[in-house]
Amino acid sequence: MTQTSKDQSVFNALETAASEVKKRHLMALFSEQPNRAHTYSLKVNSFYLDYSKQAINDAAFKALIDLAKFKKLEAKRDAMFQGKKINHTENRAVLHTALRNSQHIKKYSPEIASEIESTKTRMLEFVDNVTNRLHLGFTNKAITDVISIGIGGSFFGPKMLQSALIKNNNSQIKVHYLANIDGEQISQVLSKLNPETCLIVVASKSWTTAETQLNAQSVMNWFKTQLPATDAIKKHWVALTAKPEQAKEFGITSSMIFPLWDFIGGRYSVWSTIGLPLALSIGASAFKQVLEGAATMDKHFCTAPLDKNMPVIMSLMGYWQQEYFGLNNLMVLPYSHSLKSLPAYLQQLDMESNGKAVDSHGNDINNSGPILWGAEGTNCQHSFMQLFHQGKQSGMIDFILPATGHAKHPDQHKLMVANCLAQAQALLQGKTLQQATDELLADGINTEQAQELAKHKTMPGNTSSNTLIIDDITPHSMGALLALYEHKVFCQGVLFNVNSFDQWGVELGKSLGKNLLKSMHSGDFSSLDPSTSSLLKYINKQQS
């Protein structure tokens, strides 16, 4: 597409700002702006974001805000919340935000708002009935275990939130997740359960996902072996799907089927009936708080000006580092055991959304979404952080830290806080050759040895990072945290001009998998490439 002079002025300002910032070490930027930590920080409800360690100055920040305006970020945000079909490759609206607060869509689609609310009410009434032991199994025993069968978005969100909200978990009900098609996992889960006290939840939007269908059939075989009565299924099996007729054919009764909708993508579905296993684990009240927390972040995203808007700022920092500093990966480091599963959840959210090769117009692009990875602190400090301190590779970094820890172990939390902030500080400051030499000399090492060893202890620093502090890990704050990253990913999709709501790469893998399975059953590998054919022949030989 031809750029106009207005286009060029926006990008010229970014290029100029990047060129100026690159001349300075981050520590020099702090010297030039004594109030920098205050200038580049933001408090929103229970979150405090410090982005002062980013390689920006006032000119860069202004240029980035101008870019957001140029990209019509606010108008595209509003289009999403109004239910317009912004997922243009699938001709769908994107309405996961309506699941936590249907009021903003009521004006545009009152039928959808009504259906969302009635479904939410029915689901949470069911949760209350199960947790209060009003809904019993076929043999009139209380439900003690839930088997949640699903994969992708049907698995990551509920599992991650259940892990994060361990303090809210219902001790009377344990949720077991079956996602991968590993017979060993199925065997381990089923071996310790009694079908008389189990609720089996099958989460599949299309009711055709191969992994989910195979796992569901395996669990059904186990269930029928011990509870062969046809009516037993009615009390124990639940379907979460957009294809109720297929669920009925599988044997699940209508009253135990909860709907999904086309306007909800899998990675945005934890707010929907996909959250049923989570709600059964933490209770209806806590689940509502998760929704309310997300809704507060939605409100902030929709009303705060761009330069005071947390998801917008986080997305701009990511765009800035990718486009102008050549960084292609984002490391998320939650310094909280409760958040240990967060990086895996965000991997799907970010990379499945923005991992694209072409923009919304079909034009080739260089950048879209980053490679996202990470691990919980302080464990990560004893694995890959060495590379980030001294190696030649670098990346974007989000430190996430709860301000409060476990009440019975305050000393552990103080050490956790110290470690988190120290890592960000070390990445910022580094250690010069002179500093390393002086430290060694002070330890009594002779000059020649000190000068040689100092080379191995030098660190460049100058590595940007964000630090996001959460007042406390609660259902409300976790809802807001996930919504924060959802909106950040959406904004980066706008900045890179990609559709964040389709995933054709995933669909290709599914399609090829089905064809390979047919070949494995038939033994005919003639249509396969030589490598795949050779691998299947080897596997068949080992299995025979």
N, C-alpha and C positions, 0 to 999 in steps of 0.2 A: 504494500500500500504506500502511496506517496505521502511523505511527511509535509505538513504545512510549516510555515514560519513559527506558528504558535507551538506546534509539536517540538520543533527544534529548540526553541527557547527553554522549554521545560527540561529537556535532556542536556542541553548545554550547561544549564545551572547545576545539574547533578554532576556532570563531568568535571566542572570547575571546582565544585565543593570537594569531590573525591580527590582530585589532584592536590588540593591544599591540605586536606586532612592527612593524606599519606606521607606528607613531609614531616609529620610530627609523631613522636612516640605518645602513647596514651597518657603517660605520666606528665608530658608537657602540656597536654590539653587541660589536665587538672590544675597545673600551675597557672595557666592562662585564665582559667575560670574557677576561682576559689569557691564559688557557690554552686559548682557544677552538680554535685550530688543532689542538691535541692532542685535545680533547674530540670534535670533529666530523671525525675522520679514522679510517681503517680500513685495516689491512694484511692482505691475503689472498693467500698464496702470492706470485706475482710481480706483484701489483697493489697499488697504494697509492692510495686514494681520499680526497681532501680535499674535504669538502663544507661546510667552515667558512664559505665565502662565501655560503651559502644564508641566506635571511631567516628564520632560526629561532632560538629560544632553548630552554631546557630544557623549559619548559611546552609549547611547540609540538611538540618532538620526542616528549615523552611522549604527547601527544594523538594524534599520528600513529601511534605504536606501538599505542596503545589501539584506534585505528581498524582497524589490520591484524588485531588479535585479534577485534574485533567482526565483521569481514568473514570470519572463519574462514579466513584465508589459509593457515595451516599445514595445516589439514584438507584444503583444496582442492589444495594442493601435493601432499600425500600421495596423494590420489585420482588425480592425474595420474600419479605415479610407479608406482602400483599397477595402472595399466591400466584404470581405470574409465572409462566412456564420458562424459567431461566435455564433449566436443563434442556437445552434446545436439541441435542442429538437424540434424546428420547421423548421429546415433546411432553415434558412433565414439569409440574410445579415442585417446589422444594419446601416442605412444610414441617420439618422436624421441630421448628420453634413453636408451632401451634400446639404441639403435644404438651408443652409445659405451661402455656397460656394461650387458650384459644380465642381470647377476646380480640386480639389484633387481626384475626382472619374473619371474625364474625361478620364484619361489615361487607367483606368481599365474597365470602363463601359461607353463608349461615348454615347450609346443610352439612358441610364438612365440620364446622365448629361443633354442631350439635352431635354428630356421630362420634367425634373425638371425646366429648364430655361423657356421653352415655357409655362408651366403651371403657373409659377410665373408671367410671363409677362401678360398672359391672365387674371389672377386674379387681378393684380394691375391695369390693364386697366379698368376692371369692377368696381373696387373701385373708380377710378377717375371719371368714368361715373356717378356713383351713387352720389358721394359727390359733383360733379360739376353740378348735376341736368340735365345730359344728358340722363340718364336712368330714365324714369318716370314710374309711375304705369299705370294700365289699363285705368284709367280715366284721364290720363295725369296730375296727381298730383305728386309733388316731394316726394321722400321717406324721411320720418322724423323719422321712428322707424324701428328697426331690431329686430326680434324675433329669437334668436339663440336656437335651440333645439338640445341637445346633453347631454351626461353624461360622467363622468370620464375624460379622457384626452381631450375629445371634449368640456369640460366645464372649468376645473380648470385653464388651461394655459391662454386662452383668457380672462377669467373673472379676474384672478389675475393681468395680465398685464394691462388690462384696468383700474383697480382700482389703480395700481401703477402709471400709466401715466395719471392721471386725468388732469394734466396741458395741455396735448396734445389732450384731447378729443375734437371731433368736436361738437360744440354746436348745430348744425343743425340736428344731427342724434343721437338718443338715442338707445342703445343696451340693450335688455331685455333677460335674460337667463332663459330658462326652462330646468332644469336638473332632479330634483326629480319628482316622480309621485305623487304629492300632488295636488288634485283637487282645493284646496284653493288657491295655488299659481297660477295655470293656470287661475282661475277665476279673481284673482286680476290683473294679467297682461293684460288679454284680455279686461277687463271692461273699461280700459282707452285708448284703441287703436282703430284706424280706419283702417280697412284692405286696404282702398284705398291708404294709405300712408305707408303701412308696407311692408317690405321685410322679408320673412320667410326663414331662413337658417336651413336646417336639416343636422346635422353632424353625420354620422354613417358609419363607415368603412365597416361593414358587412351587413348593412341594415337589421339586424335582432335583434338588441338590443331592448329588450322588452320595457324598459322605454321610449326610444326615439320614437319607433314606436307608442306607445299609445299616447304620447304627440303630435306627429305630426298629428295623425288622429283627435285628439280633436281640434287642431288648424285648420285643414283643414275643419272640420265641421263648425266651427265658420266662417271661411273665405267664404265658399260657401253659407252660409246663407245670407251674405251681398253682395257677388260678385258671383252670380251663373254662369255667363258666363264661358264656358270652357276655352276660350282664356285668361281669367284673370290670371289663374295660371302661364302662361308662363312669365308674367311680374313681378310676385311677389315671386315665389318659387325657391329656390336654393338648390341643393344637393351637399354635400361633402362626397364622398363615393368611395369605391373600387368596388362597384357593380352597375354600371350605368344602367344596364338593369332593375334592381329592382326599381331604382329611376324613370325610365321612366314609368314603370307599375303604379307607384304611381301617375303619372300625371305630372312629372317635365320634361320640354323640354330639349333636348340635350345641347343647348347652355348655359343652366343654371346649368349644372352639371360639377363639378370640381373634378379631380381624387385624390384618396389617393392610397398608395402603401403598399404592404405586408412588405416591409423593414422599415416601420415607425410604431413603437409602439405607442399606444394611449398617453402615458405619455410623449412621445417625439415629439408630433405632432403639437405643437403650431407654429412651423416654417413652416408648410405645409399649404395647403388650409384650414385646421382647423383654422388657424389664420385669416380667412376672416372677421368674426365679429369684431375682434380686429382692423384689417386694416380699416374697415368701420368707426370705432370709432375714431382712431387716425390719419387716412390718410395714403396713400401709401408711402409718403416720410418717415414718422416716422416709419412705419413698416419695410421699408428697413434698417433704422438705427438699429432697434432691431436685424435684421439678421446680420448686419455688426458687431455689438457689440459681438454677439455670435461667429462670425468668428474670431474676434481678440483673444478671449479666446481659441478657437480651435488651432489657430496658436501657442499661448504660450504653450498649453498643448503638442503639437506635437514637439516643438523645444527646450524648456527649459530643462536643465539637471534636473535629478530627485531631487536633493537637492535644486533646485531653482524653482521648479514647483509647483504652488499654489494648483491645484487640487490634485496632488500627496501627497503633505505635509498634506493637510486637511484629506485625506483618511488614511494616515499613523497614524495621531494623533487619529482618530476614532478607527482604528484597535488596536492600542496600548492600548487605554483605555478599549475597550471591552475585548480583550484577556488577558491582564495582570493586569487590575484593576477591572475587574468584573462588569463594567458598561453596562447596557443594554438599556439605553434610551438616546436620544439626544434632548435637548431643544433648539429650535431656537427662539431667542428673537430679533426681529427687532424693533429698537427704531425709528420708523417712521410710522406715520399713513398711508402713502402711501403703506407701505409694510405689512399692517395688514393681508392680505390674503396669504402671502408667506408661513407661516408654513403649512397651509392646502395643498397648491400646493406641497410642499416638502414631505409631508406625502405620497402622492401617488407616487411621483418620487422615494423615497427611499424605502419605505416599500413594494410597489408592485414589485419593482425590486429585492430587496435582501432578502425578507422574505422567506427564503428557509430552508428546513429540511435536504436536502442532497446536496452534492457538485456536480460538473459537471460530476463526475464518478459514481454518485448514492450512494456514501458512506454517512452515517450519520455524521452530524456535530453539534457542540455545538453552534457556533455563526455564524451569517451572517449579517443581517441588524439590526439596532437598532429600538426600538419604537421611533418614532419621534413625537414631539408635540411642543407647544409653543404659544405665544401670543405677541401682541405689547406692547412695553414699552411706558409709565411708568405704564400702567394699571396692568401689571403682578406683579408689586411690591406690589400691594395691594391684591393679591390673593395667588398664590402658592409659591412666593419666600421665604416666611417664612420657609417653609419646607426645602428648599435648604440651608438656612443659619443655621438652628438649628436642623432640623430633621435628622433621621438616614439614610434616603434614599438619594441617590446622582445620578448624571448622567453627561453626556457630555453636554457642553453648547457652543453655538455659539451666541455671541452678534453681531448684524449687525447695523451699525450706519452711516447715511449720514453725511458728514463733513459740509455740508451747509443745511440750512433750508429755510423756507419761508421768502422772503426778507422783508415783512411787519411786521414780528413778530420775530425779532432777539432774544429777551429776552426769548421767549418760547424755541427756539432751544438751547440756552446756557444752560437752565435748563435741557433740554432733554439730552444733551451731559454729563452734570454733573451727572445726574442720572444713565445713562448707565455705565459710567466709574466707578462710585461709587459702583454699584452692583458688577462689576467684581473685584474691589479692595477689597470689603468686603468679597467676596467669597475666595479671595486669602489670605487675612491677618487674618480674623476672629477677635476674641477678647478673650484674656485669662482671667482666673478667677481673676488674680491680677489686670489687667487693669480695669475690671468691678468694682472690689472692690474699687480701687483708685478713679474712677470717682464718685462713690456713696459717698465716704467719702468727696470728694471735694464739693459735693452738700449739705453737712451738715448732712447727715444721720449718726446715731451713728454706732459704729463698729459692734455690734451684728447684727443689721438690714442689714448693708451693706454686711456683709459676707454671710447672708442668701439670700438676693435678688440677689447678684452677680451671684449665680449659675444659675439663670434664664436669665441672660444677657450674659452668656458666649457663644461664637460661635467658633467652631473648625477651620474655614477657611480651607486652604489647598485644595480647590476645583479648579480643572483645568478649563480653558475656552479658547476659541479663541475670538478675537475681529477683526471683518472685517469692515474696514472703507471704504465707497464709497464716492468719491469726491462729487457726486451729483446724484439725481435720474433723469435719462434721458432715452430715448429709447435705446441709445447705451449701457449705463451701465446696464440696466435691461437685455438686451440680453446677455451681458457678465456674469451677475450674475447667470442666469439660466444655462448657459453653464458650469460655474464653478461647480455648484452642480451636474449637469449631469455627468461631468467627475469624480468628487469625488465619486459618487455612482458607476460608472463603475470601478474605481480603487479598491474600496472596494470589489466589486464582484470578481475581480482578486485576491485580497489578501485572501479572504475567499474561493476562487475557486468555485463560484456559477455562474449560468447563470443569468445575470441581466435582460434578455430581454424576458422571458416568465412569465406567471402568471396563473398557472394551478389551484391555489386555487380560484381565481376569477371565472374561468370557471366552477368549480364545483358548486359554489353558483348560477350561472346563470342557470345551468342545473336543479338543484333541484327546483329553483323558477318556471321554466316552468312546472315541474311535479306537483307542489303544485297548480298552477293555474288551471290545468286540473282537479284536485281533487275538487277544490272549485266550478268549473262549473258543474261537474257531481254529486257532493254530496257524492261520494264514497271515504271514508277515510281509507278503509281496508288495503291499502298498506303502510300506514304511521305509524311511531312510535307512541306509546300511548300519549306522551306529545304533539306532533304536532297535532295529531288528536283531542285531548281534547281542545286545543287552538282554532282550526278552528271551532269546534262545538260551543264553547262559542261565538266567533265572529259572526257566522251565526245567533245565537240566538239573539244577540244584534241588528243585522241588519234587522231582520224580523219584 
